[in-house]
Amino acid sequence: QFPDINEQIGEILYKMQKEIVRAWLVQGRRVDGRGLDEIRPLAAEADLLPRTHGRGMFPRGQTQVLSVATLAPLSEIQKLDGIDLEETKRYIHHYNFPSYSVGETRPSRGPGRREIGHGALAERSLVPVLPSEDEFPYAIRVVSEVLSSNGSTSQGSVCGSTLALMAAGVPIKAPVAGISCGLITTEDSFTTMVDIQGLEDFYGEMDFKVAGTHDGITAIQMDIKIHGLTRPIVEEAIARTREARLYILDEVMLPAIAEPRAQVGKYAPKIISMQIDPQKIGDVVGQRGKTINAIIEQTGVKIDITDEGSVSICGTDADMMDRAAELIRIIVTDFEAGQILSGKVVSIKEFGAF
């Protein structure tokens, strides 16, 4: 019918769709029939993969995120070579958004701006609830794989990562959930809606992402297409996301896994921490590392010692870890008369036994 405007058809359809979607939202109608404060169908599962240290799956409608947690000794902490003062990073969250998650076939290359930004948001959301190094002497990495996407994958990865950390036995202070809130404005009014999906994000004016616990917010990120927000808009967005966040925590995530596991998984490395006199470090290490290497060879564990005398013994065999700890304890303990030690006697002299 319109042979002369082929080049404009795409733009015309885009503008028509935008006006229709926005008009619906202003009337309180959503493209999938939900109410403005209604969340898409949710689910949570904590133990999906048998071999990993911790895992969590979090679907929200068509958005599905699988998060996997991996634990390692503190010696494997990520070292940073940047221009700021942060030299190491103990907790890292990586976020992958493959093309198949949105039905595309583009090649998989390095992470883009979107992946880095969403990974940083999920990481920042969970840092406030992580245990200290003294409480939990592990380096922690979580990778969130977006299996399917229709909006709000960054907040899905917050929920999935919380499940993965709890399943891995990381004693987080409180579970964290994330949710997004959208916005449509007219000349004299505004409408907010919770848990926006792709079309509502695309045609709307705000993607207000909020992550937090029962007690408060741990991270906020906002994408906005208008010149500013009024106080009522911000207050309503925070109130809507709080209600949704508490619902996700209480009705979906906590029934899947109520609290962090009491111990790390059987495939995760185990760590024994002990404190020795810094003056005794040389005795434990030995000449050119001979003593500590002998202990490592005998027990098969990994041993790290800081300059302050903090010793971490890492391994998967609890008996060998205890054996290594006992050998170190013998080396650093001052001998006293009457003390009994166990060991193999290789020769006896007139002044004592070797």
Helices and strands as residue ranges (DSSP letters): G 3-5, H 6-26, E 54-60, E 63-73, G 74-76, E 78-79, E 88-89, E 91-96, G 99-102, H 113-126, G 127-129, E 138-148, H 153-167, E 177-185, E 190-194, H 198-203, E 206-212, E 217-224, H 231-248, I 249-253, H 254-256, E 270-275, G 278-280, H 281-285, G 287-289, H 290-299, E 302-305, E 310-315, H 318-332, E 348-349, E 352-353
